[in-house]
């Protein structure tokens, strides 16, 4: 008995008769693809923003064992010990180009009133601005006066978040901070809000610093310095270049997004 192919009209007629099930199947496939594309697009955008950010002669010091500044904590005494290291460069006034910084992401209202979004708040020192050099620039207003309740806001944030335009007042917990400047930066910092380290730490109730960032003297072997610091029992630290730090953060979040995308896509596919 010769096998015969099913006429093409059969599946077409089935699509018409069972149009609800067919539509549901098509929507399921479309949603699975949309979720995967959206998550991977987010991952690629994040990598493009951070992968080439940072300098090789700028060093980030974290608490030993910490993988990011969000989970790090450094006492003020240790901050001063980092600043006093002979490998750290100095400015024209002989002050170390090293700064302790605090960091916390807060939920702030979007300017289009469509919900809240995580915005990084960073407490910085005057040396923080000098370390970044020409990569950091004020595009509106002026630099903040250290020691006062003033903030400067990254240009993308000023366009997306309530009370972040020049002249606005932003409440951080219960402390009002005046926006005195809008800044741009060749990297990820342009999506942050910066203020004086002591005033931001007080407003966030975070007396410790989350990291120390420092520029090394010309001629210092970066890799040797990193290896020496990581084996130093008096000042144990997680140490990496600023560029490597951002690459590490990108890789971690990228892996999380890949896992999330595959999980959601699998559930929707099933």
Secondary structure, 3 states (H helix, E strand, C coil): CCCCCCCHHHHHHHHHHCHHHHHHHHHHHHHHHHHHHHHHHHHHHHHHHHCCCCCCCEEEEEECCCCCHHHCCECHHHHHHHHCCCCECECCCCCECEEEEEEEEEEEEECCCCCEEEEEEEEECHHHHHHHHHHEEEEEECCCCCCCCEEEEEHHHHHHECCCCCCCEEEECCEEEEEEEEEEECCHHHHEEEEEHHHHHHHHCCCCECEEEEEECCCCCHHHHHHHHHCCCCCCEEEEEHHHHHHHHHHHHHHHHHHHHHHHHHHHHC
